[in-house]
Structures are given as C-alpha cells and as structure tokens.
Amino acid sequence: MRLPILVYHKIDRIPPGSRYPKNYVTPEQFAAQLAFLARHGYTSISFLDYLAYRRGERRLPRRVIILTFDDGYRLTRTIALPLMRQYGFGATIFLVTAYVGKTNLWDADEIQEPLLDASDIRDMQETGIEFGSQTATHAHLAALRPVEVLRELRTSREQLGALLGKPVAVLSYPYGEYTQDTLQFARDSGYEAGVTVRERMNRDATDLLELRRIPITSLTSPGRFAWDLFRLRWLHGA
Ligand SMILES: [Zn+2]
C-alpha cells in the first residue's frame, strides 16, 4: 500500500507583510486540490486507521491519503474544515501544546495568527478530527539536549492526552528536524508514529516514526499537485 500524506499550514489569503508566504494556501487553491482528490477517488484516513492497517488489524480502501495541518491555526477550523466537509475529507492537526489558545509565538518575526483553543479542539475531536503533538514549544529538537527533547515530547503528549481524553499516538517534528536519538526518545515517550517533511510516498516498510509528508504551499500549482501524487505513485508502485 502506498500512502501519500500532505502537510498544510494556513489556509487563507496571503496577508500583506507575511514573512513566510509559502505557508499559506488560498481557500481557492485548497478547494481545487480537494476537488481533484475527490475526482480521483481518494479517501482520507486517520493515523489511527493507518496504524491499525500496519498492525494487520484492518483493511483500507484502494486510494487513501492523510491530510495534515501543522501548528493548529484557528484558520484550520474556520476556513479549511468547512471546505473539507464539503468534499468529504477528514484531517489530522498537530498542536503546539504550550501555545494552545495563543498565537504562533515561536515565530515572533511572522504575523501572529490565533491558534485553536481547548474548546475548539474538543469540538473538532467530536466531529472526527484527529490531533497529534508538535511538541510543547515548537522546538528545534535536533538542537536540544536529550533531557530537553524528552521534556518537549513528554509534556506535550501528557497535556494533549489530558485535553483529548485519550493517548496521543502521533508526533510532528517541528521544522521537520530530528536525529536518530529523537526517534528513540519519541518511541520512549509513547508515540507510535512520527511525521517529517519529505516529498515521498509511504510504503508498508516505511519506519512509522519517519513517515514522509508532501508539503503543499502557495506555490503548488494544480499541475504540480497532480504530478506529486501521480509521479510518486508511479515511481514507488501503484
Ligand atoms: Zn510549524
């Protein structure tokens, strides 16, 4: 089975003065991408579905995909979710637990956007949205001392688990940065899967703690979007 996982940040028009305009995908672009996926028979699944499949406990539809959102912006609820619902897709959102209900304080030089708060998160979980951890403070894990890495991974997993009322299975490495030690610490902290940013399909043999995600940005054209899915499918099998 080949699994593409996409990663988005903000679905919105690019505000003037943004330092990282690539992190935006306009609502029109996003709707066109969802329409493309629907037209080509993709079904979105959760990481829990995928983990059960990898354990041999369940089957999956023929063409599956996971849509993910990093950082947990409030825009994900107000703009992205209604569009996803329209096309019948679900999503997994990675939260920076120390900043829930605040803004993207870890990138102080970027325009500050509100992040989902606790009641947003609980409401969304009830409608089937899945949540994962993106550490406590959006840390550069590869640059921290082991004790600090463990603190980031454990406190975020504990706090998010308490908020969601269930164990947190998936971790998103901020900035896609990790080392072999990070993987071990993630495992030790109880994560079953980890996602990075790398333009590749996932196969049945892909390390669950190094799942690859295809970044979708404001520069992703419709042709590029289709190319990423089909070229990668062809290169890595059906
Ligand atoms: Zn991020």
Residues whose N, C-alpha, C, O or C-beta is under 5 A from the ligand:
A	BS01	ZN	D70 D71
